[in-house]
């Protein structure tokens, strides 16, 4: 009788953590990997909880110059009572098993929709030498303590050109203050390195299952065939001397947990010249380095210059996640291109109702799932995963839809 009681208790406990549509999201549990694509309508922010509770935040954008709507900006959520950095910090505190401590902070590249714009009425710090505006990552840092930071520029911030724009200087002032006063450690991102970003809590339990490969940064891309890297900016002097596209320098990663795999690459798009002056598409080269994955975060918000055929043919993802803050990030042409390459779903944070009405009945609209925070959960040692849509209208974390379970690539 006692054993039966224990068995029933375990069954009830197991059932109690099952997520249900219309109920609050139950969150992360040991052995799971949660990838939160946080929607604020003001930039990109992605929060990772690895199987042993190691955590990482990639980007925390605030791209609203006057903190007022302009015609192409998507709806801010939950509302305008707080800036995006504070909304992101509060989201992390709700979902993070370590509350206000996050192991890794990464800036995928130096654009304000990923790090924060100073062209705003945000508050300025006082007495921090130098002071900086509390936008994006800097604002998140008022509530969240980070362990190690990565970006594409450290330690010299001079390749492939000198980084000196005002938005990045604001980000660097934030980093400097947290290094000097809050124990933050900066580390150079090494392209091609396996597990430079590593598990912190129980690595011995998951090391045979979990890995992160540094694929690209600054136009340097890992070569899967021979485990070398190529610095594409160095192939032609024109690449250094001419106008440079910041997106080409984005950091890209491949994350594996068991048979589950995930790609993220900031806004990685654009081309450089080879020695003969021919164009080399860096997005396609990064796709070749990554290889096939289950879930792919779309490059450059699926804007018109992204998600080229060469990249899609290499990635072959079963699902795509698109982070949005601008109407121009909702491109039917790109959706159609992605869907033409595989029988997949595209999870899109926000589509304007007018746009959906305009394209009602078109085939792609049946495969684009929209509106809210998007959470990818890999579990069962990475053998399976689900995708959740969570309400972004408030902080209740209500599950709007659940997709899956799906079997990970074998």
C-alpha positions in Angstrom: 0.0 0.0 0.0 2.9 2.4 0.9 4.6 1.7 -2.5 1.3 2.4 -4.3 0.9 5.7 -2.5 4.4 6.7 -3.4 3.8 5.7 -7.0 0.6 7.7 -7.2 2.4 10.7 -5.6 5.1 10.5 -8.3 2.6 10.3 -11.1 0.7 13.3 -9.7 3.9 15.3 -9.4 4.8 14.4 -12.9 1.5 15.5 -14.2 1.6 18.8 -12.3 4.6 20.0 -14.3 3.0 19.4 -17.7 2.4 22.7 -19.5 -1.1 23.4 -20.6 -2.5 26.0 -23.0 -4.1 28.8 -21.1 -2.0 28.1 -18.0 1.3 29.8 -16.8 4.5 28.3 -18.3 5.9 25.8 -15.8 9.5 26.8 -16.6 12.8 25.0 -16.7 13.6 21.7 -14.9 17.0 20.0 -14.5 18.1 18.1 -17.6 16.1 20.4 -19.9 17.5 23.1 -22.1 15.2 26.2 -22.5 15.9 28.8 -25.1 13.8 31.9 -24.6 13.4 34.4 -27.5 12.1 37.4 -25.5 9.7 39.8 -27.3 9.7 43.4 -26.3 9.0 45.0 -29.7 12.2 47.1 -29.3 15.0 44.8 -30.2 16.3 41.3 -29.8 17.0 39.3 -26.6 17.6 35.6 -26.2 18.0 33.8 -22.8 19.4 30.3 -22.5 19.1 27.9 -19.6 21.3 24.8 -20.2 20.6 21.3 -18.8 22.7 21.9 -15.6 21.3 25.5 -15.0 24.2 27.3 -16.6 22.7 30.4 -18.2 23.5 32.9 -21.0 21.9 36.0 -22.4 22.6 36.9 -26.0 21.7 40.5 -26.8 19.3 42.9 -25.1 18.3 45.5 -27.7 16.5 48.8 -27.2 16.2 50.4 -30.6 13.7 53.2 -30.1 15.5 56.5 -30.6 12.8 58.7 -28.9 11.0 55.9 -27.1 8.0 56.7 -29.3 6.6 54.6 -32.1 7.7 55.2 -35.7 5.6 53.9 -38.5 7.4 50.6 -39.0 8.0 49.6 -35.4 6.1 46.7 -34.0 3.9 46.9 -30.9 5.8 47.3 -27.6 5.0 44.6 -25.0 3.9 44.4 -22.3 3.7 48.3 -22.7 5.7 51.5 -22.4 5.7 51.8 -18.7 9.3 50.4 -18.6 12.1 50.3 -21.2 13.0 47.0 -22.9 16.1 46.4 -20.7 14.0 46.4 -17.5 11.3 44.1 -19.1 14.1 41.7 -20.1 15.6 41.7 -16.6 12.2 41.0 -15.1 11.7 38.1 -17.6 15.1 36.6 -16.6 14.3 36.8 -12.9 11.0 35.0 -13.5 12.6 32.1 -15.5 16.2 31.9 -14.2 16.9 29.1 -11.7 19.7 31.3 -10.4 17.4 34.4 -10.1 19.6 37.5 -10.7 22.9 35.7 -11.6 23.6 34.8 -15.3 26.8 33.0 -16.2 27.4 34.4 -19.7 26.6 37.7 -21.5 27.1 37.9 -25.2 26.7 40.8 -27.7 26.3 39.2 -31.1 27.4 42.4 -32.8 27.4 46.1 -32.2 24.0 47.3 -33.3 21.6 49.2 -31.0 18.7 46.7 -31.5 21.0 44.2 -29.9 22.9 46.2 -27.3 20.9 49.5 -26.8 20.6 52.9 -28.5 21.8 56.1 -26.8 19.4 58.2 -28.9 16.7 58.1 -26.3 15.5 59.8 -23.1 16.9 57.0 -21.0 18.4 57.7 -17.6 22.1 58.4 -17.2 24.3 56.9 -14.5 26.1 59.1 -12.1 29.7 58.8 -10.8 30.7 55.6 -12.7 33.6 57.0 -14.7 32.5 57.0 -17.4 28.8 57.4 -17.0 26.5 55.7 -19.5 22.9 55.6 -20.5 20.8 52.8 -19.1 19.6 51.2 -22.3 19.5 47.7 -23.5 22.3 45.6 -22.0 23.3 48.4 -19.7 19.8 48.6 -18.3 19.6 44.8 -17.8 22.8 45.1 -15.8 21.1 47.2 -13.2 19.3 44.0 -12.0 21.3 41.1 -13.4 24.8 40.1 -12.4 26.9 38.5 -15.2 29.8 36.2 -14.8 31.7 36.3 -18.2 31.1 38.5 -21.2 31.8 37.9 -24.9 31.6 40.2 -27.9 33.2 40.4 -31.3 35.8 43.1 -30.4 37.5 42.2 -27.1 40.4 42.8 -26.3 41.5 45.4 -28.8 38.2 46.5 -30.6 40.2 47.3 -33.8 39.4 44.4 -36.2 38.4 44.5 -39.0 38.1 48.2 -38.2 38.2 50.4 -35.1 35.0 50.3 -33.1 34.2 53.9 -32.0 30.5 54.6 -32.5 28.6 56.2 -29.7 26.2 53.2 -29.1 29.1 50.8 -28.7 31.0 53.2 -26.4 28.0 53.3 -24.2 28.0 49.4 -24.1 31.7 49.4 -23.3 31.3 51.9 -20.5 28.7 49.5 -19.0 31.1 46.5 -19.4 34.0 48.5 -17.8 31.9 49.4 -14.7 30.8 45.8 -14.2 34.4 44.5 -14.6 35.7 47.0 -12.0 32.8 46.8 -9.5 30.8 43.6 -10.0 33.3 40.8 -10.8 32.5 40.6 -14.6 35.2 38.8 -16.6 35.8 39.6 -20.3 37.0 36.9 -22.5 38.1 36.9 -26.2 35.7 35.0 -28.4 37.7 32.3 -30.3 36.3 31.2 -33.6 36.4 27.5 -34.1 36.7 26.8 -30.4 34.6 23.9 -28.9 33.2 24.5 -25.5 34.8 27.9 -24.8 31.3 28.5 -23.4 31.0 25.5 -21.1 28.7 24.1 -18.4 29.3 25.6 -15.0 27.4 23.5 -12.5 27.4 19.7 -13.4 29.5 19.4 -16.5 30.4 15.8 -15.7 26.7 14.9 -16.0 26.2 16.4 -19.5 29.6 16.8 -21.1 29.1 13.8 -23.4 25.7 15.2 -24.5 26.3 19.0 -24.5 28.5 21.2 -26.6 28.8 24.7 -28.1 30.9 25.3 -31.2 32.0 28.9 -32.0 31.3 29.2 -35.7 32.0 32.8 -36.7 32.9 36.3 -35.7 34.4 39.3 -37.5 34.1 37.6 -40.8 36.2 34.7 -39.6 34.5 31.4 -40.0 35.3 27.9 -38.8 36.0 25.2 -41.5 34.2 22.0 -40.6 36.3 19.9 -43.0 39.8 20.5 -41.5 39.1 22.3 -38.2 40.8 25.5 -39.3 39.3 29.0 -39.7 39.3 31.5 -42.6 39.5 35.3 -42.0 37.5 36.4 -45.0 38.1 40.2 -44.4 41.9 39.5 -45.0 41.4 38.0 -48.5 41.2 41.3 -50.2 42.4 44.8 -49.1 39.1 46.2 -50.4 37.4 44.5 -47.5 39.4 46.4 -45.0 39.6 49.8 -46.8 36.0 49.9 -48.0 32.7 50.4 -46.2 32.1 47.6 -43.8 28.8 46.0 -42.9 28.6 45.4 -39.1 26.2 42.4 -39.7 29.0 40.4 -41.4 30.9 40.4 -38.1 28.1 38.8 -36.0 29.0 36.0 -33.6 27.5 32.7 -34.6 27.1 29.5 -32.5 26.0 25.9 -32.9 24.6 24.4 -29.7 24.1 20.6 -29.4 22.3 18.7 -26.6 22.1 15.0 -27.3 20.7 14.7 -30.8 19.1 18.2 -30.6 20.9 21.1 -32.4 20.3 24.9 -32.6 21.9 27.7 -34.5 22.1 31.4 -33.6 24.1 34.0 -35.5 22.9 37.5 -34.6 22.3 39.5 -37.9 24.9 37.5 -39.9 24.4 38.6 -43.5 26.4 40.2 -46.2 29.4 39.6 -48.5 33.1 40.4 -48.8 35.5 40.0 -51.7 38.0 37.2 -52.3 41.5 37.7 -53.7 40.1 38.0 -57.3 37.3 40.4 -56.4 34.6 37.8 -56.4 31.8 38.1 -53.8 31.7 35.6 -50.9 28.4 35.3 -49.0 29.4 34.9 -45.3 25.9 33.7 -44.3 26.2 30.8 -46.7 29.8 30.0 -45.4 28.5 30.0 -41.8 25.7 27.7 -42.7 28.2 25.3 -44.2 30.3 25.4 -41.0 27.2 24.8 -38.9 25.5 22.0 -40.8 22.0 20.7 -40.3 20.1 21.7 -37.1 16.7 21.2 -35.6 16.0 24.8 -34.8 17.5 27.9 -36.4 17.2 31.5 -35.2 16.8 33.4 -38.4 19.6 35.7 -39.4 18.9 39.5 -39.4 15.3 39.1 -38.4 14.5 37.5 -41.8 15.1 40.9 -43.5 15.4 41.0 -47.3 19.2 40.6 -47.3 19.1 37.4 -45.2 18.2 33.7 -45.3 19.8 33.1 -48.7 19.5 29.7 -50.4 23.1 28.7 -49.7 22.5 29.2 -46.0 19.1 27.4 -46.0 20.4 24.4 -47.9 23.2 23.9 -45.4 21.1 24.5 -42.2 18.1 22.4 -43.3 16.3 23.3 -40.1 12.9 21.8 -39.2 11.9 25.0 -37.4 12.9 28.7 -37.6 12.5 31.4 -34.9 12.3 35.0 -36.1 12.9 37.8 -33.6 11.2 41.0 -34.7 10.8 44.7 -33.8 10.1 46.2 -37.3 7.4 45.6 -39.9 10.2 45.2 -42.5 11.2 42.0 -40.6 8.0 40.3 -41.8 8.8 39.6 -45.4 6.5 37.1 -47.3 9.3 36.7 -49.9 11.7 35.4 -47.2 9.0 33.2 -45.6 8.3 31.7 -49.0 12.0 31.1 -49.6 12.5 29.4 -46.3 9.4 27.2 -46.7 10.4 26.2 -50.2 13.5 24.5 -48.8 11.9 22.3 -46.1 8.6 21.3 -44.6 9.0 23.5 -41.6 7.3 26.0 -39.3 8.4 29.6 -38.8 7.8 30.9 -35.3 7.6 34.7 -35.7 7.3 37.0 -32.7 5.0 39.6 -34.2 3.0 40.1 -37.4 0.8 43.1 -38.0 -2.9 42.1 -38.2 -3.1 44.3 -41.4 -0.4 42.3 -43.0 -2.0 38.9 -42.2 -5.3 40.2 -43.6 -3.5 41.4 -46.7 -2.1 37.9 -47.3 -5.0 35.9 -46.1 -5.3 32.6 -47.9 -1.7 32.5 -49.1 0.1 29.2 -48.5 2.9 30.6 -46.3 0.5 32.0 -43.7 -0.4 28.5 -42.7 3.2 27.8 -41.7 4.1 31.1 -39.9 3.2 31.0 -36.2 3.2 34.4 -34.5 2.6 36.7 -31.5 4.6 36.4 -28.3 7.7 35.0 -26.6 9.0 31.9 -28.2 10.5 29.1 -26.1 12.3 26.1 -27.4 12.6 23.3 -24.9 14.9 20.3 -25.5 14.5 17.4 -23.1 14.9 13.6 -22.6 18.6 14.1 -23.0 18.0 16.1 -26.1 16.0 13.4 -27.9 12.9 15.5 -28.1 11.9 19.1 -28.1 8.8 21.4 -28.0 8.1 24.9 -29.0 6.0 27.2 -26.8 4.3 30.5 -27.6 3.9 32.6 -24.5 1.8 35.7 -24.1 3.9 38.9 -24.2 1.0 41.2 -23.3 1.7 40.9 -19.6 4.1 39.0 -17.3 1.9 36.1 -16.5 3.8 33.8 -18.9 0.5 32.2 -20.2 1.0 29.4 -22.7 -0.8 30.4 -25.9 0.2 27.3 -27.9 2.4 24.2 -27.7 4.0 22.6 -30.8 5.5 19.1 -30.6 6.9 17.0 -29.2 9.3 16.6 -32.1 12.1 14.0 -32.4 15.5 15.6 -32.7 17.7 14.8 -35.6 19.3 11.4 -35.2 
